[in-house]
Amino acid sequence: MLLRRVWPSRPLFENPFSDFDQLRREMLRVFDSVVGHDVSTGVFPPVNVTQDENNFYVRAELPGIKATDLSVTALRNRVSIAGKREISEEREKASYHRKERAEGEFSRIVTLPGEVAADKVEARYADGVVQLTLPKAEETKPRQISVEVS
């Protein structure tokens, strides 16, 4: 009863920071509308980064882009995917109801948790997905150290 009298409009277990989170989202929305960005579009291209004991793997979705229009570079612990996406012209007198497919140049730099052997990087492109295999540099691979008994 006491809680209801002090905070009558709030449920008992509501997150006390939800108002701040809502304020943050609103401020980002207002800022992006002034700057001209849309928060919902995210970054391009979307990527997944995984690793095993020998390699990092980066998979990026690049639908409608030719492999010849892509540039991939790797240096130390960073990999860059850049290119250009061109969308064919639609009818001259057509008006858009929604335009979500961006065109033009793009660049995405991904920082990896360790250095890579840049001279051994492999890239494959199929079905609109580029898959990069980035071998870990020898000095960043974990080493098994034997403990001697004295």
N, CA and C of each residue as an Amber inpcrd file, in Angstrom:
protein
   450
   0.8070000  -1.1900000   0.0000000   0.0000000   0.0000000   0.0000000
   0.8550000   1.2600000   0.0000000   1.9010000   1.2410000   0.7860000
   2.7570000   2.4160000   0.8600000   3.3720000   2.7350000  -0.4930000
   3.8180000   1.6950000  -1.2160000   4.3970000   1.9140000  -2.5450000
   3.3680000   2.4880000  -3.5100000   2.1640000   2.0520000  -3.4300000
   1.1160000   2.5610000  -4.3210000   0.8510000   4.0410000  -4.0680000
   0.9510000   4.4610000  -2.8460000   0.7020000   5.8640000  -2.5300000
   1.8510000   6.7560000  -2.9910000   3.0860000   6.2400000  -2.9060000
   4.2450000   7.0330000  -3.2990000   4.3630000   7.0970000  -4.8180000
   4.2420000   5.9500000  -5.4940000   4.3470000   5.8890000  -6.9530000
   3.0970000   5.2520000  -7.5290000   1.9900000   5.9440000  -7.5930000
   0.7370000   5.3310000  -8.0060000   0.6900000   4.8970000  -9.4630000
   1.4750000   5.5180000 -10.3350000   1.3630000   5.1950000 -11.7550000
   2.3670000   4.1470000 -12.2160000   3.2400000   3.6630000 -11.3520000
   4.2780000   2.7310000 -11.7570000   4.0010000   1.3230000 -11.2260000
   4.1760000   0.3230000 -12.0940000   4.0990000  -1.0570000 -11.6030000
   5.2220000  -1.3140000 -10.5860000   5.0450000  -2.2920000  -9.7610000
   5.9730000  -2.5410000  -8.6670000   7.3780000  -2.8920000  -9.1470000
   7.5150000  -3.6430000 -10.2580000   8.8330000  -4.1250000 -10.6840000
   9.3120000  -3.4760000 -11.9740000   8.9060000  -2.2890000 -12.2780000
   9.3410000  -1.6100000 -13.4940000  10.7950000  -1.1650000 -13.3600000
  11.5110000  -1.1790000 -14.4700000  12.8940000  -0.7430000 -14.4960000
  12.9460000   0.7600000 -14.2070000  13.6740000   1.1780000 -13.1970000
  13.7020000   2.6060000 -12.8590000  14.4020000   3.4620000 -13.9150000
  15.1680000   2.8540000 -14.8240000  15.8960000   3.6040000 -15.8420000
  15.1730000   3.6230000 -17.1880000  13.9560000   3.0790000 -17.2480000
  13.2510000   3.0190000 -18.5250000  12.9410000   4.4070000 -19.0750000
  12.6690000   5.3740000 -18.1880000  12.4230000   6.7430000 -18.6580000
  13.6770000   7.3290000 -19.3050000  14.8400000   7.0650000 -18.7130000
  16.0870000   7.5560000 -19.2950000  16.3490000   6.9040000 -20.6500000
  16.0590000   5.6120000 -20.7560000  16.2520000   4.9090000 -22.0190000
  15.3200000   5.4740000 -23.0920000  14.0890000   5.7480000 -22.7180000
  13.1420000   6.3340000 -23.6680000  13.6020000   7.7270000 -24.0870000
  14.1050000   8.5160000 -23.1570000  14.6170000   9.8500000 -23.4660000
  15.8120000   9.7530000 -24.4140000  16.7110000   8.7960000 -24.1700000
  17.8750000   8.5890000 -25.0390000  17.4330000   8.2590000 -26.4530000
  16.4670000   7.3430000 -26.5940000  15.9740000   6.9640000 -27.9300000
  15.3530000   8.1530000 -28.6520000  14.5870000   8.9540000 -27.9250000
  13.9700000  10.1400000 -28.5310000  15.0170000  11.1510000 -28.9740000
  16.0500000  11.3480000 -28.1490000  17.1050000  12.2900000 -28.5250000
  17.8450000  11.8060000 -29.7650000  18.1320000  10.5110000 -29.8500000
  18.7750000   9.9680000 -31.0520000  17.8870000  10.1440000 -32.2730000
  16.5930000   9.9090000 -32.1160000  15.6750000  10.0660000 -33.2370000
  15.6520000  11.5090000 -33.7190000  15.5830000  12.4570000 -32.8010000
  15.5640000  13.8700000 -33.1790000  16.8850000  14.2600000 -33.8400000
  18.0010000  13.8420000 -33.2530000  19.3050000  14.1650000 -33.8330000
  19.4340000  13.5990000 -35.2430000  19.0430000  12.3470000 -35.4270000
  19.1530000  11.7260000 -36.7430000  18.2260000  12.3560000 -37.7640000
  17.0750000  12.8640000 -37.3290000  16.1840000  13.5290000 -38.2830000
  16.7820000  14.8560000 -38.7360000  17.5230000  15.5320000 -37.8580000
  18.1770000  16.7900000 -38.2260000  19.3600000  16.5170000 -39.1370000
  20.1550000  15.5000000 -38.8070000  21.3490000  15.1880000 -39.5820000
  20.9950000  14.5050000 -40.9000000  19.8820000  13.8010000 -40.9390000
  19.4620000  13.1490000 -42.1610000  19.7070000  11.6520000 -42.1880000
  20.0220000  11.0610000 -41.0490000  20.2080000   9.6190000 -40.9750000
  18.9600000   8.9780000 -40.4070000  18.7930000   7.7110000 -40.7340000
  17.6720000   6.9610000 -40.1830000  18.2310000   5.8840000 -39.2770000
  17.8620000   5.9030000 -38.0030000  18.3960000   4.9440000 -37.0380000
  18.0600000   3.5180000 -37.4290000  16.9120000   3.2960000 -38.0290000
  16.4720000   1.9390000 -38.3170000  17.2570000   1.2790000 -39.4430000
  17.9920000   2.0450000 -40.2530000  18.7030000   1.4360000 -41.3710000
  19.9730000   0.7290000 -40.9440000  20.5570000   1.0910000 -39.8130000
  21.7460000   0.4230000 -39.3280000  22.9630000   0.7410000 -40.1730000
  23.8930000  -0.2010000 -40.2380000  25.1220000  -0.0090000 -40.9930000
  25.1500000  -0.9690000 -42.1600000  25.9220000  -0.6180000 -43.1770000
  26.0080000  -1.4550000 -44.3680000  27.4660000  -1.7050000 -44.6820000
  27.8230000  -2.9020000 -45.0110000  27.0050000  -4.1050000 -44.9940000
  26.9340000  -4.7130000 -43.5980000  25.8350000  -5.4110000 -43.3080000
  25.7710000  -6.1230000 -42.0260000  26.7640000  -7.2840000 -42.0400000
  27.4400000  -7.5090000 -40.9280000  28.4680000  -8.5530000 -40.8670000
  28.2770000  -9.4490000 -39.6530000  28.7910000 -10.6600000 -39.7740000
  28.9690000 -11.5780000 -38.6520000  30.4520000 -11.8600000 -38.5640000
  31.0060000 -11.8640000 -37.3550000  32.4160000 -12.1670000 -37.1450000
  32.4970000 -13.3400000 -36.1780000  33.1930000 -14.3910000 -36.5940000
  33.3990000 -15.5640000 -35.7450000  34.8810000 -15.9110000 -35.7720000
  35.2540000 -16.8430000 -34.9150000  36.6470000 -17.2910000 -34.8950000
  36.7330000 -18.7180000 -34.4030000  37.8140000 -19.3580000 -34.7900000
  38.1930000 -20.6340000 -34.2030000  39.6500000 -20.4860000 -33.7720000
  40.3340000 -21.5630000 -33.4990000  41.6960000 -21.4220000 -32.9750000
  42.6940000 -20.8970000 -34.0030000  42.3910000 -21.0340000 -35.3120000
  43.3450000 -20.6140000 -36.3380000  42.9210000 -19.4050000 -37.1610000
  41.6200000 -19.1270000 -37.2530000  41.1340000 -18.0960000 -38.1650000
  40.0380000 -17.2420000 -37.5560000  39.9060000 -16.0280000 -38.1120000
  38.7170000 -15.2110000 -37.9360000  37.9210000 -15.3500000 -39.2180000
  36.5970000 -15.2750000 -39.1100000  35.7370000 -15.3580000 -40.2850000
  34.8000000 -14.1520000 -40.2700000  34.7400000 -13.4640000 -41.3930000
  33.8420000 -12.3270000 -41.5330000  32.9200000 -12.6360000 -42.6960000
  31.6170000 -12.5810000 -42.4410000  30.6140000 -12.7850000 -43.4860000
  29.8020000 -11.5020000 -43.5990000  29.7500000 -10.9550000 -44.8130000
  29.0340000  -9.6970000 -45.0310000  27.9990000  -9.8880000 -46.1290000
  26.8030000  -9.3790000 -45.8900000  25.7270000  -9.4600000 -46.8740000
  25.8230000  -8.2730000 -47.8230000  25.9650000  -8.5720000 -49.1080000
  26.1160000  -7.5450000 -50.1350000  25.2440000  -7.8760000 -51.3420000
  23.9360000  -7.9190000 -51.1710000  23.0800000  -8.3190000 -52.2890000
  23.1170000  -7.3020000 -53.4300000  23.1550000  -7.8250000 -54.6450000
  23.1030000  -6.9730000 -55.8290000  24.4010000  -6.2870000 -56.1760000
  25.4790000  -6.6450000 -55.5220000  26.7720000  -6.0210000 -55.7990000
  27.6500000  -7.0370000 -56.5160000  28.3140000  -6.5890000 -57.5590000
  29.2200000  -7.4550000 -58.3070000  30.5270000  -7.6030000 -57.5370000
  31.1240000  -8.7850000 -57.6400000  32.3940000  -9.0370000 -56.9570000
  33.4750000  -8.0850000 -57.4510000  33.4000000  -7.6690000 -58.7020000
  34.4010000  -6.7470000 -59.2460000  34.2850000  -5.3460000 -58.6510000
  33.1470000  -5.0370000 -58.0320000  32.9400000  -3.7240000 -57.4110000
  33.3130000  -3.7100000 -55.9260000  33.8930000  -4.7950000 -55.4380000
  34.2770000  -4.9020000 -54.0260000  35.7780000  -4.7250000 -53.8410000
  36.1390000  -4.1500000 -52.7090000  37.5370000  -4.0170000 -52.3220000
  37.6580000  -4.4790000 -50.8810000  38.5600000  -5.4250000 -50.6370000
  38.7830000  -5.9400000 -49.2860000  40.2500000  -5.7230000 -48.9410000
  40.4970000  -5.0890000 -47.8000000  41.8660000  -4.9100000 -47.3300000
  41.9520000  -5.3440000 -45.8730000  43.1130000  -5.8620000 -45.5030000
  43.3490000  -6.2970000 -44.1280000  44.6980000  -5.7710000 -43.6780000
  44.7320000  -5.2220000 -42.4700000  45.9720000  -4.7090000 -41.8950000
  45.8890000  -4.8650000 -40.3880000  46.8520000  -5.5320000 -39.8260000
  46.9290000  -5.8050000 -38.3910000  45.6580000  -6.4840000 -37.8950000
  44.8350000  -5.7640000 -37.1310000  43.6170000  -6.3820000 -36.6000000
  42.3560000  -5.7550000 -37.2040000  42.4870000  -5.1710000 -38.3980000
  41.3320000  -4.5490000 -39.0490000  41.1560000  -5.0750000 -40.4620000
  39.8920000  -5.2090000 -40.8210000  39.5570000  -5.5880000 -42.1900000
  38.5390000  -4.5700000 -42.7000000  38.7430000  -4.1530000 -43.9460000
  37.8740000  -3.1530000 -44.5490000  37.1880000  -3.7630000 -45.7700000
  35.8790000  -3.5450000 -45.8550000  35.0950000  -3.9680000 -47.0160000
  34.5100000  -2.6920000 -47.6080000  34.8340000  -2.4250000 -48.8610000
  34.3640000  -1.2060000 -49.5120000  33.8780000  -1.5430000 -50.9100000
  33.0740000  -0.6680000 -51.4530000  32.5770000  -0.8770000 -52.8040000
  31.5690000   0.1710000 -53.1940000  30.8490000  -0.1530000 -54.2370000
  29.8420000   0.7750000 -54.7330000  28.6330000  -0.0250000 -55.1740000
  27.4690000   0.4390000 -54.7700000  26.2300000  -0.2140000 -55.1830000
  25.4580000   0.7520000 -56.0640000  25.1520000   0.2740000 -57.2570000
  24.3620000   1.0720000 -58.1860000  23.0170000   0.3950000 -58.3860000
  21.9730000   1.1760000 -58.2760000  20.6280000   0.6610000 -58.4850000
  20.1250000   1.2550000 -59.7960000  19.6340000   0.3820000 -60.6540000
  19.1900000   0.8550000 -61.9620000  18.0500000   1.8500000 -61.8070000
  18.0160000   2.7980000 -62.7220000  16.9860000   3.8420000 -62.7040000
  15.6040000   3.2330000 -62.8700000  14.6830000   3.7100000 -62.0840000
  13.3100000   3.3220000 -62.2930000  12.6770000   4.3120000 -63.2580000
  11.4760000   4.1640000 -63.5530000  10.8170000   5.0570000 -64.5130000
  11.0280000   6.5110000 -64.1420000  11.1970000   7.3330000 -65.1670000
  11.4720000   8.7530000 -64.9520000  10.3920000   9.4500000 -64.1400000
   9.1500000   9.1580000 -64.4180000   8.0580000   9.8850000 -63.7830000
   7.5060000   9.1580000 -62.5570000   8.1810000   8.1050000 -62.1290000
   7.6950000   7.3660000 -60.9620000   8.0010000   8.1450000 -59.6940000
   7.0700000   8.1240000 -58.7750000   7.3200000   8.7350000 -57.4690000
   7.4120000   7.6100000 -56.4460000   8.3090000   7.7680000 -55.5070000
   8.5390000   6.7350000 -54.5140000   7.5070000   6.8260000 -53.4010000
   7.0500000   5.6710000 -52.9800000   6.2400000   5.5710000 -51.7650000
   7.1550000   5.2040000 -50.6010000   8.2020000   4.4700000 -50.9190000
   9.1990000   4.0670000 -49.9240000  10.4990000   3.7990000 -50.6780000
  11.5980000   4.3160000 -50.1700000  12.9050000   4.0730000 -50.7740000
  13.8740000   3.6980000 -49.6670000  14.1390000   2.4000000 -49.5420000
  14.9940000   1.8930000 -48.4820000  16.3110000   1.3450000 -49.0060000
  16.4180000   1.1150000 -50.2920000  17.6320000   0.5630000 -50.8760000
  18.5870000   1.7030000 -51.2160000  19.6130000   1.8350000 -50.4120000
  20.5820000   2.9130000 -50.6180000  21.5300000   2.5460000 -51.7490000
  22.0050000   3.5680000 -52.4390000  22.9930000   3.3450000 -53.4800000
  24.1590000   4.2860000 -53.2640000  25.2590000   3.9560000 -53.9030000
  26.4540000   4.7730000 -53.7830000  27.5880000   3.9910000 -53.1470000
  28.6280000   4.7150000 -52.7850000  29.8040000   4.0770000 -52.2040000
  29.5680000   3.7520000 -50.7320000  30.1850000   2.6620000 -50.2920000
  30.0930000   2.2630000 -48.8950000  31.4490000   1.7720000 -48.4320000
  31.6460000   1.7830000 -47.1420000  32.8750000   1.2790000 -46.5460000
  32.5570000   0.8460000 -45.1240000  33.0680000  -0.2970000 -44.7500000
  32.8590000  -0.8130000 -43.3890000  34.1780000  -1.3630000 -42.8940000
  34.6320000  -0.8850000 -41.7520000  35.8580000  -1.3840000 -41.1440000
  35.4800000  -2.1530000 -39.8890000  35.9740000  -3.3780000 -39.7950000
  35.6960000  -4.2340000 -38.6500000  37.0070000  -4.4500000 -37.8980000
  36.9820000  -4.1900000 -36.6060000  38.1510000  -4.4270000 -35.7670000
  38.0290000  -5.8100000 -35.1550000  39.0670000  -6.6050000 -35.3400000
  39.0860000  -7.9850000 -34.8390000  39.8100000  -8.0330000 -33.4970000
  39.5720000  -9.0740000 -32.7020000  40.2150000  -9.1550000 -31.3900000
  41.6950000  -9.5310000 -31.4290000  42.2510000  -9.7820000 -32.6100000
  43.6660000 -10.1140000 -32.7310000  44.1590000  -9.8030000 -34.1310000
  45.4750000  -9.8120000 -34.3050000  46.0530000  -9.5140000 -35.6160000
  45.9130000 -10.7000000 -36.5600000  45.8990000 -10.3840000 -37.8610000
  45.7590000 -11.4070000 -38.8930000  46.9930000 -11.4250000 -39.7850000
  47.2090000 -12.5530000 -40.4400000  48.2590000 -12.6800000 -41.4530000
  47.6610000 -12.1750000 -42.7580000  47.8610000 -10.8980000 -43.0510000
  47.1980000 -10.2380000 -44.1790000  47.5260000 -10.8860000 -45.5180000
  48.7040000 -11.4680000 -45.6550000  49.0880000 -12.0770000 -46.9330000
  48.4010000 -13.4220000 -47.1830000  47.6740000 -13.9460000 -46.2070000
  47.0040000 -15.2450000 -46.3590000  45.4780000 -15.1410000 -46.3310000
  44.9410000 -13.9290000 -46.3760000  43.4880000 -13.7290000 -46.3210000
  42.8500000 -14.2570000 -47.6000000  41.7290000 -14.9500000 -47.4520000
  40.9740000 -15.4590000 -48.6010000  39.5820000 -14.8480000 -48.5850000
  39.0680000 -14.5450000 -49.7910000  37.7250000 -13.9710000 -49.9170000
  36.9550000 -14.7610000 -50.9720000  35.7250000 -15.1490000 -50.6180000
  34.8200000 -15.8460000 -51.5550000  33.5060000 -15.0860000 -51.5750000
  32.9250000 -14.9850000 -52.7750000  31.6680000 -14.2590000 -52.9230000
  30.6760000 -15.1460000 -53.6440000  29.5490000 -15.4140000 -52.9990000
  28.5040000 -16.2430000 -53.6090000  27.1590000 -15.8530000 -53.0230000
  26.1510000 -15.8020000 -53.8680000  24.7730000 -15.5280000 -53.4440000
  24.6390000 -14.2500000 -52.6180000  25.4040000 -13.2160000 -52.9680000
  25.2950000 -11.9400000 -52.2750000  25.9690000 -11.8810000 -50.9230000
  26.7800000 -12.8860000 -50.5980000  27.4920000 -12.9040000 -49.3140000
  28.9810000 -13.0690000 -49.5930000  29.7850000 -12.1640000 -49.0410000
  31.2340000 -12.3200000 -49.1320000  31.7030000 -12.9410000 -47.8180000
  32.5160000 -13.9970000 -47.9520000  33.0570000 -14.6650000 -46.7670000
  34.5580000 -14.5080000 -46.7850000  35.0830000 -13.9050000 -45.7280000
  36.5160000 -13.7110000 -45.5840000  37.0530000 -14.6940000 -44.5540000
  38.1390000 -15.3520000 -44.9050000  38.8590000 -16.2010000 -43.9610000
  40.1690000 -15.4960000 -43.6800000  40.3450000 -15.0990000 -42.4390000
  41.5060000 -14.3100000 -42.0370000  42.3330000 -15.1210000 -41.0480000
  43.4150000 -15.7480000 -41.5100000  44.2470000 -16.5310000 -40.5920000
  44.8510000 -15.6470000 -39.5040000  44.8450000 -16.1440000 -38.3080000
  45.4310000 -15.3950000 -37.1880000  46.9420000 -15.3480000 -37.3580000
  47.5460000 -14.2250000 -36.9910000  48.9970000 -14.0960000 -37.0230000
  49.5930000 -15.0560000 -36.0030000  50.7120000 -15.6340000 -36.3340000
  51.3290000 -16.6410000 -35.4580000  51.5770000 -16.1080000 -34.0460000
  51.9790000 -14.8420000 -33.9470000  52.2870000 -14.3060000 -32.6190000
  51.0550000 -14.1050000 -31.7590000  49.8520000 -14.1290000 -32.3560000
  48.6410000 -13.9470000 -31.5510000  47.9600000 -15.2650000 -31.2020000
  48.4210000 -16.3590000 -31.7920000  47.8200000 -17.6610000 -31.4750000
  48.2550000 -18.0980000 -30.0820000  47.3530000 -18.7120000 -29.3470000
  47.7480000 -19.2040000 -28.0160000  48.7610000 -20.3400000 -28.1440000
  49.6980000 -20.3690000 -27.2450000  50.7380000 -21.4030000 -27.2570000
  50.5880000 -22.2850000 -26.0180000  50.7830000 -23.5590000 -26.2240000
  50.7760000 -24.5060000 -25.1150000  52.1620000 -24.4990000 -24.4870000
  52.2420000 -24.2270000 -23.2020000  53.5230000 -24.1600000 -22.4980000
  53.5630000 -25.3200000 -21.5240000  54.6180000 -26.1040000 -21.6620000
  54.7470000 -27.2500000 -20.7580000  55.4290000 -26.7850000 -19.4580000
  54.9410000 -27.3440000 -18.3920000  55.4770000 -27.0040000 -17.0650000
  56.4090000 -28.1290000 -16.6460000  57.6370000 -27.7490000 -16.3440000
  58.6250000 -28.7440000 -15.9360000  58.5630000 -28.9350000 -14.4190000
  58.7550000 -30.1640000 -14.0380000  58.7480000 -30.5030000 -12.6130000
  60.1920000 -30.6060000 -12.1560000  60.5370000 -29.9380000 -11.0720000
  61.9290000 -30.0010000 -10.5890000  62.0750000 -30.8920000  -9.3820000
